[in-house]
Amino acid sequence: MSVGEIAGLVAACALVVLVLVAAVVLLKLGRTLDETTLTIRQVREQSAPILAQAGTTVAHVNSNLERVDDITGNAANVSSNVAALTSVAAATLGSPLIKVAAFSYGVRSATRKKREGQAIADAAAREKAERRARRAARRSA
């Protein structure tokens, strides 16, 4: 055997080992691809019902949102009607009530001043009577 033949034999052995390593890697890669395909298939099968349920859920939510929108619109109408009614009541009852309140305040303050004036007049009359009584007592004494 010559050196060239030994080199050819070594190269052939190296090529066989390289092919075997490549075959093992390709087999593992094939298994990995099979597992990935299986996983993708399972995910697709499980996600279809979930997506269908999500679609029905979104449809129910949309119908409920429409009802809430109607309720909100009605509440806005009611609040505007209450505001208008309040302004009408304030206009019709407010002015007369303010006048009645002002009149009653005037009457109360006038009666209080009259009572105070009467009390002062009574006190002045008592004082005057006491002075007259003292003068009369001094003159008779």
Sequence and secondary structure as in RCSB ss.txt:
>XXXX:A:sequence
MSVGEIAGLVAACALVVLVLVAAVVLLKLGRTLDETTLTIRQVREQSAPILAQAGTTVAHVNSNLERVDDITGNA
ANVSSNVAALTSVAAATLGSPLIKVAAFSYGVRSATRKKREGQAIADAAAREKAERRARRAARRSA
>XXXX:A:secstr
  HHHHHHHHHHHHHHHHHHHHHHHHHHHHHHHHHHHHHHHHHHHHHHHHHHHHHHHHHHHHHHHHHHHHHHHHH
HHHHHHHHHHHHHHIIIIIHHHHHHHHHHHHHHHHHHHHHHHHHHHHHHHHHHHHHHHHHHHHHH 
